[in-house]
Amino acid sequence: MNMSMRFWILLLITFTILGMIASTLFAGYYVSKNNLISNTKEINRVYSEKLAQVTDQSLQAMEESLEKRALDMTALLDNQEALKISLDQFLRSSHYFNSIAIIDKEAKVITSAPDLDVVGYHVHSIGINEALEKKETVISDLYDAAIGRKILLISSPIWTESGTYEGMLAGTVYLQESNIIESILGEHFSQDGSYVYVVDRNGVLIYHPDRSRIGENVRENLVVQKLMNGESGTLQITNTKEKDMLAGFSHIPTSNWGIVSQTPYDVSIQPVWDTIRNMVLYSIPFIFFTVLLSIIFAERIASPLRQLALQTYTLKNQKIPKERPSISTWYFEATQLNQTIQTYIDAQEDQLQTVMKDSQTDPLTGLPNRRYIDTTLQSWIEEKPFFSMIILDIDYFKMVNDTYGHQMGDEILIFFGEALGNVVGESHLFARYGGEEFMILLPEATVDEALKLAHRLKYTLANMNAPSGEKITFSAGVGCYRNDSENLTTFMQRVDEALYRAKRSGRNRCEIAMTKKTS
């Protein structure tokens, strides 16, 4: 099938628009994605830096609190009960440590809070040995303690006034239980998959949202390697679960730890798709406007011939269009074709109107006929809440035909129709329904109103002579139809019965149709 000129113009414009949209969306996606990745990494870097500062301050505060308390312990070394009370008070007030102990220079536990059942025992752990060796405030690496926990030990030496080293005041942090580090960092875990973790100087996890991973060595991680070198920055990496992450990391000077804040790559670039969707939504009006202009342009070029072709196609199928579009024939050939086609359609419409009028008009009286009445009734029962009907039958019409002939009978029918027109007027509909029967339809009129009209017609005819020189009378049935009470066929039967009741009762009278209950 051959495509029209308009089709090819619209196809070209469509491909052009789609190409522009595709290139714009691709560029928007690429730029937005890179910006989001950069922003997410920078946000995580700044965030990890702030957390590192908070953590560093907390560690310094923990060291300072131990150093201050260690000075107080010097005077109590000979009183174990006083040491115990002082430790209990310190543990309750500081909230920094999970447990506290005083350990002498031989690694023997003097006392602890809470009671860990290690008092009197020598404890040679990594943290304690390091503190005894250095004789200074120390933050240990993570290690497995004798009490069965993964811990950090922060200790401060105890010196006598004479400068003799007596041991240490040691505070422990249980890394797999609620602790000060978790209280600082744990609340920053996010439902979108973002989280924070902390590694020590050896690349061992000392904090992670998944406690089971604490103690795991992750030094193979590129971010952790940079932290072990004392670096801070951002990086896109793949974690141990093979998931791409956008990380920001910061080094903690006090402990040589590193804090990493990271967000899943997929979560970070999700707004890109929201942006693309919004771009499409916001572009729709402009796309619509461009397409509209394109259609107008194509129509301007191809419309005259196409519209004329469609009109000729309709006429070829012997159909006259109900509405004729206005064709802008802005060049000579289209103008000539349009004039010829419109002249032909005008002639066809005139002929059709004549045929339709003849089919709905009684040729003798010029009144609407039964077909017109039936069509009108079908529309009235749907559109009007109620209406009244009068069926009239000329009395003794057969006798007129037999006495004066059919020509006189025709003249009387014409005379009766004219009388109807004079009485009924234009507010109601009247027609010849068949033979000597006529019908009047009164929209939204009651039975009483219809009956008054019928009597007015009787009075008019009583004061007129028919073409035969005699008075003519009629019998009538009158009824009111309400569209929620019965169907049209039953209603017309009731009015027809009223007509025949009038004829049986002596003619020249009007009878009201009985209601269904009365009948």
LONU-177895 format. One record per residue (C-alpha): x, y, z; residue in three letters. Coordinates in steps of 0.001 Angstrom, whole numbers, plus 500000, padded with zeros to 6 digits. Example, Ala and Ser with C-alpha at 12.3 -4.5 7.8 and 13.67 -1.06 7.14 Angstrom:
2
512300495500507800ALA
513670498940507140SER
This chain:
519
500000500000500000MET
501347503415499017ASN
501943505767501919MET
500772509366501726SER
503029512388501671MET
501917513275505180ARG
503045509855506421PHE
506592510319505151TRP
506837513851506519ILE
505619512736509945LEU
507937509714509869LEU
510955511922509192LEU
510012514360511948ILE
509297511499514376THR
512738509951513830PHE
514334513363514284THR
512494513988517552ILE
513232510494518880LEU
516906510912518019GLY
517082514215519862MET
515274512772522880ILE
517527509707522973ALA
520711511790522774SER
519442514177525461THR
518470511338527799LEU
521809509575527270PHE
523767512748527973ALA
521568513498530978GLY
522024509970532313TYR
525806510036531866TYR
526307513467533446VAL
523842512857536293SER
525340509472537086LYS
528881510849537301ASN
527723513769539438ASN
525852511451541796LEU
528840509136542118ILE
531163512067542860SER
528720513632545303ASN
528060510349547117THR
531766509656547529LYS
532405513185548765GLU
529461513017551186ILE
530799509738552566ASN
534294511246552855ARG
533024514262554793VAL
530823511996556873TYR
533661509615557716SER
535850512607558564GLU
533274513917561033LYS
532865510466562565LEU
536639510157562778ALA
536803513455564661GLN
534065512358567063VAL
535700508969567581THR
539127510544568039ASP
537730512942570634GLN
536053510045572426SER
539297508043572501LEU
541181511036573856GLN
538508511494576501ALA
538811507814577429MET
542595508140577749GLU
542315511321579792GLU
539749509788582129SER
542007506777582718LEU
545074508964583293GLU
543221511128585799LYS
541770508136587625ARG
545188506391587632ALA
546615509318589609LEU
543847508890592169ASP
544550505161592470MET
548144505680593636THR
547073506493597172ALA
544726503494597330LEU
547077500737596210LEU
547371499304599721ASP
543611499265600300ASN
541982496742597971GLN
538477497447599259GLU
538868501155598545ALA
540250500320595102LEU
537195498177594377LYS
534788500938595444ILE
536665503510593370SER
536617501256590294LEU
532882500621590642ASP
532218504350590856GLN
534425505045587852PHE
532728502346585739LEU
529267503657586553ARG
530147507290585874SER
532272507062582738SER
530160504829580405HIS
533287504469578301TYR
534274500920579248PHE
532643497540579597ASN
535029496609582416SER
537942498153584366ILE
540819496487586200ALA
543955497403588123ILE
546889495228587082ILE
550253495351588790ASP
553616495390587077LYS
553735491567587171GLU
550495491346585123ALA
548552490260588187LYS
544958491475588446VAL
544570493366591728ILE
540853494161591394THR
538219494622588681SER
534783496095588049ALA
532592494283587503PRO
534027491169589158ASP
535427489004586338LEU
536780486166588502ASP
540309486984587409VAL
541459488761590581VAL
544748487260591722GLY
545533485762588336TYR
548370486773586055HIS
547025487809582665VAL
549505487934579794HIS
547447489176576880SER
548624491190573898ILE
547171494420575240GLY
548476493985578784ILE
551959492940577677ASN
552195495959575370GLU
551086498314578155ALA
553562496785580668LEU
556336497088578149GLU
555654500696577115LYS
554612501985580576LYS
552477504684578956GLU
548892505256577926THR
548179502659575243VAL
545282501714572954ILE
545817498073572091SER
545005496162568953ASP
541965493887568971LEU
542639490529570613TYR
540827487552572132ASP
540867487975575892ALA
541052485226578488ALA
537456486017579420ILE
536374484791575960GLY
535642488103574282ARG
537137490152571472LYS
538269493309573189ILE
540251496521572979LEU
542285497485575981LEU
543001501114576814ILE
545391501516579716SER
547168504217581689SER
550216503566583903PRO
550106503958587689ILE
553157505686589210TRP
553909506313592838THR
554851509766594027GLU
558462508629594052SER
558233507661590384GLY
557997503913590838THR
555948502039588218TYR
553282499959589983GLU
551175498710587069GLY
548215500076585139MET
544589501074585182LEU
543061499206582224ALA
539658499753580628GLY
538243497227578165THR
535791497608575301VAL
533862494439574376TYR
533686494804570617LEU
530958492222570002GLN
528656493662572655GLU
527160497082573299SER
530071499484573669ASN
531101503124573321ILE
532237502713569707ILE
528947501134568688GLU
527015503875570488SER
528867506474568395ILE
528715504706565036LEU
525864502215565277GLY
523099504766564807GLU
524484505651561392HIS
523472502358559804PHE
520999503084556985SER
518168501030555512GLN
519351501856551987ASP
522409499656552501GLY
524825502412553565SER
526920501645556636TYR
530066502552558557VAL
532880500282559672TYR
536180500775561534VAL
539516499024561087VAL
542594499177563277ASP
546153499840562114ARG
546509496188561054ASN
543395496135558876GLY
541290494212561404VAL
537616495101561776LEU
536979496539565229ILE
533499497801564383TYR
531008496567561786HIS
527169496491561753PRO
527502492727561439ASP
529112491851564790ARG
530099488415563533SER
532659490064561261ARG
534457491888564082ILE
538010490571564275GLY
538100489759560549GLU
541228490914558734ASN
540241492903555640VAL
543623494341554696ARG
543142493108551111GLU
540515495807550711ASN
542010498725548752LEU
540372501298551031VAL
541795499572554114VAL
545264499563552556GLN
545069503323552075LYS
543923503773555682LEU
546835501638556899MET
549083504102555078ASN
547429506983556943GLY
545506508245553906GLU
542002509710553674SER
539858510103550555GLY
537223508460548355THR
537099505323546229LEU
534715503107544271GLN
535307499502545257ILE
533795496034545295THR
533251494697548813ASN
533635491132550051THR
530069490342548941LYS
530934491338545356GLU
528810494453545660LYS
529979497759544210ASP
530260500456546859MET
531085504176546904LEU
533331504798549908ALA
534652507794551800GLY
537341507073554404PHE
539268508972557084SER
542251508192559295HIS
542049508563563106ILE
545402509878564387PRO
545031509009568074THR
544622505267567475SER
545783504883563855ASN
542352503494563080TRP
540382504173559947GLY
536670504894559494ILE
534907503989556258VAL
531448505254555265SER
530106503607552136GLN
526930503445550059THR
525875500807547509PRO
526539501937543947TYR
523030500910542839ASP
521415502991545574VAL
523571505995544726SER
522636506105541058ILE
518955505314541613GLN
518117509061541513PRO
519494509081537967VAL
516537507011536820TRP
514213509329538733ASP
515876512236536960THR
515484510569533571ILE
511831509856534327ARG
511285513468535348ASN
513082514660532227MET
510713512572530132VAL
507681513846532046LEU
508767517469531807TYR
509634517001528134SER
506195515668527249ILE
504607519137526791PRO
507479520240524553PHE
507407516970522635ILE
503661517304522268PHE
504053520889521054PHE
506723519855518540THR
504667516922517298VAL
501645519187517027LEU
503597521669514912LEU
504864518783512794SER
501355517485512240ILE
500160520972511329ILE
503055521337508905PHE
502352517960507318ALA
498638518690507176GLU
499323522032505544ARG
501165520280502757ILE
499036517162502259ALA
495643517975503739SER
493768519419500705PRO
494329516450498425LEU
493881513939501250ARG
490542515425502336GLN
489309515551498772LEU
490392511947498284ALA
488486510864501407LEU
485374512675500200GLN
485506510981496820THR
486058507623498571TYR
482895508208500628THR
480913509195497567LEU
482189506138495731LYS
480526504023498438ASN
477289505998497898GLN
477522507753501264LYS
477003511464501693ILE
479133512782504592PRO
477152514182507513LYS
479713516909508086GLU
481953518413505463ARG
485324519626506711PRO
486531523027505650SER
489212522373503069ILE
491864525041502695SER
492636524765498982THR
495506527179498712TRP
496558526127495216TYR
494677526062491916PHE
494294522321491315GLU
492892521638494782ALA
490485524564494448THR
489030523265491177GLN
488668519722492503LEU
487030520994495684ASN
484470523099493809GLN
483494520169491580THR
483129517736494497ILE
481166520193496646GLN
478742520905493791THR
478136517185493381TYR
477603516688497151ILE
475133519601497282ASP
473060518021494525ALA
473117514645496306GLN
472090516210499635GLU
469146518031498036ASP
467971514801496479GLN
468371512914499782LEU
466460515563501759GLN
463611515356499257THR
463469511583499545VAL
463581511688503372MET
460848514323503527LYS
458643512382501130ASP
459117509201503170SER
457868510930506360GLN
455081513060504836THR
451547512089503925ASP
451268512972500206PRO
447549513816500418LEU
447387516157503433THR
451005517269503595GLY
451069516301507286LEU
453681514066508918PRO
452851510388508451ASN
452926507304510654ARG
456652506686510087ARG
457460510172511392TYR
455192509652514410ILE
456787506289515272ASP
460284507794515089THR
459234510710517285THR
457650508422519889LEU
460831506358520184GLN
462832509486520993SER
460197510925523350TRP
460044507863525590ILE
463786508321526245GLU
463907512111526474GLU
460616513267528016LYS
459302512339531469PRO
455706512268530213PHE
453544513275527267PHE
449910512967526152SER
448432511418523019MET
445132511926521175ILE
444042509426518513ILE
441192510819516379LEU
438976508974513926ASP
436581510867511567ILE
433031509651512203ASP
431174507884509362TYR
434015508485506905PHE
433173505333504928LYS
429647506697504423MET
431133509899502965VAL
433167507859500491ASN
430143505774499565ASP
427878508835499207THR
430157511438497618TYR
432994509368496248GLY
436659508990497124HIS
437635512391495726GLN
435319514097498219MET
436723511815500895GLY
440217513059500055ASP
439052516674500263GLU
437557516037503697ILE
440846514503504885LEU
442677517631503683ILE
440039519830505342PHE
440417517937508640PHE
444216518254508520GLY
443967522026508005GLU
441554522292510939ALA
444059520398513086LEU
446777522859512118GLY
444613525848513040ASN
443734524466516471VAL
446917522649517491VAL
449448525218516264GLY
453229524713516434GLU
453517523796520121SER
452294520227519552HIS
452812517574516909LEU
449948516294514737PHE
449931513812511872ALA
447808511561509716ARG
448289508136511250TYR
446506506149508548GLY
443168506143506687GLY
440798508499508513GLU
442866508303511739GLU
444912511269512957PHE
447154511661515989MET
448175514589518189ILE
451224514396520512LEU
451488516915523355LEU
454941517034525012PRO
454846517174528836GLU
451085517777528868ALA
448550516178531206THR
445413514272530217VAL
443273517274531147ASP
445272519541528851GLU
444965517022526018ALA
441231516650526620LEU
440754520433526479LYS
442564520529523144LEU
440320517756521759ALA
437187519627522854HIS
438502522830521303ARG
438919520983518016LEU
435351519619518292LYS
434074523143518857TYR
436019524471515864THR
434699521752513537LEU
431152522301514785ALA
431331525843513429ASN
432720524870510024MET
431237523173506964ASN
433193520392505307ALA
433699520404501502PRO
430597518156501305SER
428573520990502839GLY
427942519008506023GLU
429399519106509513LYS
431947516450510340ILE
432660515043513769THR
435283512730515236PHE
435763510256518038SER
438941510393520135ALA
440888508434522692GLY
443093510448525091VAL
445897509208527360GLY
449066510289529196CYS
452292508258529023TYR
454832508207531839ARG
458040506428530978ASN
458325504646534327ASP
454861503118534281SER
454533500899531186GLU
455909500262527737ASN
454823502239524698LEU
452912499392523045THR
450662498852526083THR
450030502579526367PHE
448980502902522716MET
446673499912523103GLN
444942501681526009ARG
444491504895524000VAL
443236502888521015ASP
440727501093523281GLU
439529504500524509ALA
438969505547520874LEU
436867502475520132TYR
434967502971523376ARG
434095506476522150ALA
432894505066518817LYS
430823502377520510ARG
429275504993522773SER
427729506872519856GLY
430696508668518299ARG
431408512430518397ASN
432943512102521847ARG
436296511822523647CYS
437191509042526057GLU
440142508976528451ILE
442256505820528388ALA
441761503730531486MET
444740503210533746THR
446117499695534126LYS
444440499256537528LYS
441058500416536203THR
441276498174533180SER
